[in-house]
Amino acid sequence: MRKPQLLMGPLALALLGMAFCLWSAFGNDINFCVTAGCSLYQDFSIGGVSLWWLGMTAFAGLFLLALVGASAWGVVFSALALAGDIALLLLMVFTAPCISCLVVAVFFALSFCAFRRAYADEERRGPQRHSLLLLIWMALFLVNVGVAVRSQNDVWAINDLVPNEEGNIAPSVRMFFSPSCPSCRQGVEILSGKVDVGFYPVTESPEDLIKILAMRKHLDDGLSMAEALAQSQKAVREDVSLWSPDAVWLRFRLLRNKAHIFLAGSRTIPFFEYHGLPSMLVRQAQRAATAPANAASPKTHTPPPGSWDGTGSEPSFLNDDPIAGQCGNGRPCP
């Protein structure tokens, strides 16, 4: 009877996987996991048991099998673990990728390959056939890596953003605009000078790239957003270099901004994103609250802006007309 041998490769990989899961379960000190999926799956559990403890249990089982040299059982157990990991990878494809989970996935895949190699060597078999399970895992893993990389390429603001109290640069309002869109220009004029607003340019016409390049130059010269946008309307092709390295990089940034709008389900600009309760909704609620009191008062009064006392013609903000102009999605910018 052949004496079982210690399987060093699978043993080392299982030990590393156990250590990483244990480290993540207690909250790692190095915050390298920065995707949305990291926060989503950090406290995710199955039957009240954290995924990290389940992962550590799986690696502990692989460790024991490698310790006693049970390569055949190691192949079976690592294949089951890899199948479970495939289910998690598929879930992350439809939600959000988690960098730490992808690291654990690599340990599971390497453990599976190591046990297969050990089993083939033990049985003195020839070259191994490709594993369908491993191919499925590889496809889902690459998709998750691609999504994770894309999620880190955030949209680009043309103005300098002011860090918040936590030191993060996250404006409370994001405005995506085109220099050739009249409604966008009006919005920039209204919001120019507000430190909590980020302005994200996109191109709706061939001339927009010229104007955005000119805007950057005017902003560097100290002009405000509204002033830079107004001055950029005079820019011509001869004023900028469209194929310089900086312009080529700018094209990529603008494309990324536009992709963000499309991924959000919109095709028109200006496009706004609010982080928090928009102040205009608070003002509208306040005006609505004062309208009944003013209507009940017998004395002559002037309704506050944005409200209606029920007399006279219906104001424009209550009719069915659009509240703002839009460009894009078949609507040309005049």
C-alpha positions in Angstrom: 0.0 0.0 0.0 1.4 3.4 -1.0 2.0 5.8 1.8 0.1 9.2 1.3 2.4 12.1 0.6 2.1 15.7 1.7 0.9 17.8 -1.2 2.9 21.0 -0.8 1.3 23.0 -3.7 -2.3 22.6 -2.6 -1.3 22.9 1.0 0.3 26.3 0.5 -2.6 27.6 -1.5 -5.2 26.4 1.0 -3.2 28.0 3.8 -3.0 31.4 1.9 -6.8 31.2 1.2 -7.5 30.5 4.9 -5.4 33.4 6.0 -7.0 35.8 3.5 -10.5 34.9 4.5 -9.7 35.2 8.1 -8.1 38.6 7.5 -11.2 39.8 5.6 -13.6 38.4 8.1 -12.1 40.6 10.9 -11.8 43.6 8.6 -8.5 44.1 6.8 -6.4 47.1 7.6 -5.4 47.8 4.0 -8.4 49.1 2.1 -7.5 47.9 -1.4 -11.1 46.7 -2.1 -12.6 49.9 -3.4 -15.5 48.8 -5.7 -19.2 49.0 -4.7 -19.3 45.2 -4.5 -16.8 45.3 -1.6 -19.2 47.1 0.6 -22.1 45.0 -0.8 -20.5 41.6 0.1 -18.5 42.5 3.2 -21.4 41.6 5.4 -23.2 39.2 3.1 -24.1 36.0 4.7 -25.8 32.7 3.9 -28.0 31.3 6.7 -26.5 33.9 9.0 -22.9 32.7 8.3 -20.6 35.2 6.6 -19.1 34.4 3.2 -15.7 34.8 4.6 -16.2 32.1 7.3 -17.7 29.8 4.6 -14.6 30.4 2.5 -12.2 29.8 5.4 -14.1 26.5 6.1 -13.7 25.4 2.5 -10.0 26.2 2.5 -9.6 24.4 5.8 -11.1 21.3 4.2 -8.7 21.6 1.3 -5.8 22.1 3.7 -6.6 18.9 5.5 -6.9 16.9 2.3 -3.6 18.3 1.1 -2.1 17.4 4.5 -3.0 13.7 4.2 -2.2 13.6 0.5 -5.8 12.8 -0.6 -5.4 14.1 -4.1 -8.5 12.4 -5.6 -10.7 13.7 -2.8 -9.0 17.1 -3.1 -10.0 17.3 -6.8 -13.6 16.5 -5.9 -13.8 19.0 -3.0 -12.0 21.8 -4.8 -14.3 21.3 -7.8 -17.3 21.7 -5.5 -15.7 24.8 -4.0 -15.0 26.2 -7.5 -18.6 25.5 -8.6 -19.8 27.5 -5.6 -17.4 30.3 -6.5 -18.8 30.3 -10.0 -22.3 30.9 -8.6 -20.9 33.9 -6.7 -19.1 35.2 -9.8 -22.3 35.0 -11.7 -24.1 36.9 -9.0 -21.4 39.6 -9.0 -21.8 40.0 -12.8 -25.4 41.0 -12.3 -24.7 43.2 -9.2 -21.2 44.5 -8.6 -17.7 42.9 -8.5 -15.8 42.6 -5.2 -12.0 42.7 -5.5 -11.5 40.7 -2.3 -14.0 38.1 -3.6 -12.0 37.9 -6.8 -8.8 37.3 -4.8 -10.5 34.4 -3.1 -11.7 33.1 -6.4 -8.1 33.0 -7.7 -7.1 30.8 -4.7 -10.0 28.4 -5.4 -9.1 28.1 -9.0 -5.4 27.6 -8.3 -6.2 25.0 -5.6 -8.4 23.1 -8.1 -5.5 23.2 -10.7 -3.0 22.1 -8.0 -5.0 19.1 -6.9 -5.6 18.0 -10.5 -1.9 18.2 -11.2 -1.1 16.2 -8.0 -3.7 13.6 -8.9 -2.4 13.2 -12.4 1.2 12.9 -11.1 0.1 10.3 -8.5 -1.7 8.2 -11.1 1.1 8.8 -13.7 -1.4 10.0 -16.2 -0.6 11.8 -19.4 -1.4 15.4 -20.3 -4.6 16.7 -18.6 -7.7 17.6 -20.6 -9.2 21.0 -20.3 -11.7 21.4 -17.5 -15.1 22.8 -18.5 -15.6 23.9 -15.0 -12.4 25.9 -15.1 -13.2 27.4 -18.5 -16.6 28.6 -17.1 -14.9 30.1 -14.1 -12.3 31.9 -16.3 -15.0 33.5 -18.4 -16.9 34.8 -15.4 -13.8 35.9 -13.7 -12.6 38.0 -16.7 -16.0 39.6 -17.0 -15.9 40.6 -13.3 -12.4 42.0 -13.7 -13.5 44.0 -16.7 -16.5 45.4 -14.8 -14.3 46.2 -11.8 -11.7 48.1 -14.0 -14.5 50.0 -15.7 -16.0 51.0 -12.4 -12.8 52.6 -11.3 -12.7 54.8 -14.4 -14.9 57.5 -12.9 -16.4 60.3 -14.9 -14.3 63.4 -15.4 -15.2 66.9 -14.2 -13.8 69.9 -16.0 -13.8 72.1 -12.8 -11.7 71.6 -9.7 -13.8 69.8 -7.1 -13.5 70.8 -3.4 -12.9 67.9 -1.0 -15.7 67.4 1.6 -15.3 67.0 5.4 -14.1 63.4 4.9 -11.5 64.5 2.4 -13.3 62.8 -0.5 -14.0 64.7 -3.7 -17.7 63.9 -4.2 -19.9 66.8 -5.4 -23.5 66.8 -4.2 -24.7 67.7 -7.7 -23.3 66.4 -11.0 -24.2 68.3 -14.2 -23.5 66.7 -17.5 -23.5 69.4 -20.2 -22.6 70.2 -23.8 -21.3 73.7 -24.8 -23.6 73.7 -27.8 -26.8 73.0 -25.8 -28.6 76.2 -24.9 -30.3 74.7 -21.9 -26.9 73.4 -20.7 -25.5 76.9 -21.0 -28.3 78.3 -18.9 -27.8 75.6 -16.3 -24.1 76.3 -16.1 -24.7 80.1 -15.7 -27.1 79.4 -12.8 -24.8 76.9 -11.0 -21.5 78.6 -11.7 -19.6 79.4 -8.6 -21.2 76.8 -6.4 -18.5 74.6 -4.8 -20.6 71.5 -4.4 -21.4 71.2 -8.1 -19.3 69.2 -10.6 -19.5 70.0 -14.3 -19.0 67.1 -16.6 -18.7 67.9 -20.3 -19.9 65.7 -23.2 -19.9 66.3 -27.0 -23.1 66.6 -29.0 -21.5 68.2 -32.1 -18.1 68.2 -33.7 -17.5 71.8 -32.5 -17.9 70.8 -28.8 -14.4 69.3 -28.5 -13.0 72.7 -29.7 -15.1 74.6 -27.1 -14.3 72.2 -24.3 -10.5 72.5 -25.0 -11.0 76.3 -25.0 -13.0 76.1 -21.7 -10.1 74.3 -20.0 -7.7 77.0 -21.0 -10.0 79.7 -19.8 -10.5 77.9 -16.5 -6.8 77.6 -16.0 -6.6 81.4 -16.6 -8.9 81.9 -13.6 -12.3 82.5 -15.3 -15.4 81.1 -13.7 -17.4 78.3 -15.3 -20.0 80.6 -16.8 -17.3 83.0 -18.1 -15.2 80.1 -19.5 -18.3 78.7 -21.2 -19.2 82.1 -22.7 -15.7 82.7 -24.0 -15.5 79.2 -25.5 -18.4 80.0 -27.8 -15.9 82.1 -29.8 -13.3 79.4 -30.1 -12.4 78.2 -33.6 -10.4 75.3 -35.0 -7.2 77.3 -35.2 -7.2 78.1 -31.5 -6.7 74.5 -30.3 -4.8 71.3 -31.2 -7.2 68.5 -31.7 -4.7 65.7 -32.0 -2.2 66.5 -29.2 -1.8 63.9 -26.5 -3.9 66.0 -24.2 -6.7 66.3 -26.7 -6.7 62.6 -27.4 -6.9 61.9 -23.7 -9.7 64.4 -23.4 -11.7 62.6 -26.1 -11.5 59.4 -24.0 -12.7 61.3 -20.9 -15.6 62.8 -22.8 -16.6 59.4 -24.2 -16.5 58.0 -20.7 -18.8 60.8 -19.5 -21.3 60.2 -22.3 -21.2 56.4 -21.6 -22.1 57.2 -18.0 -25.3 59.0 -19.1 -26.2 56.2 -21.4 -25.7 53.6 -18.7 -28.0 55.6 -16.4 -30.7 55.2 -19.0 -30.7 58.7 -20.4 -30.1 60.0 -23.9 -30.5 63.7 -23.3 -28.7 66.6 -21.7 -28.4 68.4 -19.4 -28.3 65.4 -17.2 -28.2 65.9 -13.4 -27.3 63.5 -10.6 -28.1 64.5 -7.0 -26.5 63.1 -3.9 -29.0 63.9 -1.2 -32.3 65.8 -1.2 -32.4 68.5 -3.9 -32.9 72.0 -2.3 -35.4 72.9 -5.0 -37.8 70.2 -3.7 -37.6 71.7 -0.2 -38.4 75.2 -1.6 -41.3 73.8 -3.6 -42.7 72.1 -0.5 -42.3 75.3 1.5 -44.1 77.3 -1.2 -46.9 74.7 -1.4 -47.3 74.9 2.4 -47.7 78.7 2.4 -50.2 78.8 -0.5 -53.3 77.6 1.4 -52.6 80.0 4.2 -52.3 82.9 1.8 -55.5 81.8 0.0 -57.5 81.7 3.3 -56.3 85.2 4.2 -59.0 87.9 3.3 -56.4 90.6 2.8 -54.9 91.3 -0.6 -51.6 89.6 -1.0 -49.0 88.7 -3.6 -48.4 84.9 -3.9 -44.8 84.0 -3.3 -42.8 82.9 -6.3 -43.5 79.4 -7.4 -46.9 79.2 -5.6 -50.5 79.8 -6.7 -53.5 81.1 -4.6 -56.1 79.5 -6.8 -57.2 82.7 -8.5 -56.4 84.0 -12.0 -54.9 82.0 -14.7 -52.9 78.8 -13.9 -49.2 79.6 -13.6 -46.7 78.0 -16.0 -45.2 75.7 -13.4 -48.6 73.9 -13.0 -49.2 73.3 -16.7 -48.0 70.5 -18.9 -45.2 72.4 -20.6 -41.7 71.0 -20.2 -39.9 72.6 -17.3 -36.6 72.7 -19.1 -35.0 72.3 -22.5 -33.1 69.2 -23.6 -30.7 68.2 -26.3 -29.8 64.8 -27.7 -31.8 61.7 -28.5 -33.1 63.2 -31.7 -33.5 66.6 -30.3 -31.1 68.9 -32.1 -29.3 71.6 -30.2 -30.5 74.9 -31.8 
